[in-house]
Amino acid sequence: MTLEANQVQEERQQAEGAAQGRAGKSARSSVPRLGVLRAIVAFNLLSTSLHYTHNFVDAHAYPDVFPFYSATAYQIGIIISWPLLTGLGIWGYRLYANGKVRQSRPLLAAYSLLGLTTLGHFLGGNPDIPPLFYATLFSDFIAGLALLGFVVWTLRPSGHGSGGSPEIEGASPR
């Protein structure tokens, strides 16, 4: 290949790369309600991080409830559920941010369970914990409810043609 042909090919590849980069940025920035989801996921991360860390460290202060009949059972449950469900939530957020709304919904709904289930502590009695961590029982629930509400909200039409939110930005409405 001649020097000129190499230069033309490089310029073409740069132009294609730039176009793909712009398409990715515009798809992400035009996903409906992304800022709302970002705030809800951040709230979930903050609240559940505080609550589940305290729950792990001070597990004996929480009343026994099925299937967590000991502090060790709580700790094992946290080691499994918090990273798993948080990972699903982050994955769901990334899918949503990339315009894959339908694929994000079950992951975000699963992540909402992390917050929604914290009120289960009251099934075994009143936890004997400091006020800050007591408050996280409710903030977790509110965060989980907000996330589940968001998932339901995405099922509603958003003004993109006659259907709901587009699955991939630029896709034609259903």
Secondary structure, 3 states (H helix, E strand, C coil): CCHHHHHHHHHHHHHHHHHHHHHHHHHHHCCCCHHHHHHHHHHHHHHHHHHHHHHHHCHHHCCCECCECCHHHHHHHHHHHHHHHHHHHHHHHHHHHCCCHHHHHHHHHHHHHHHHHHHHHHHHCCCCCCHHHHHHHHHHHHHHHHHHHHHHHCCCCCCCCCCCCCCCCCCCCC
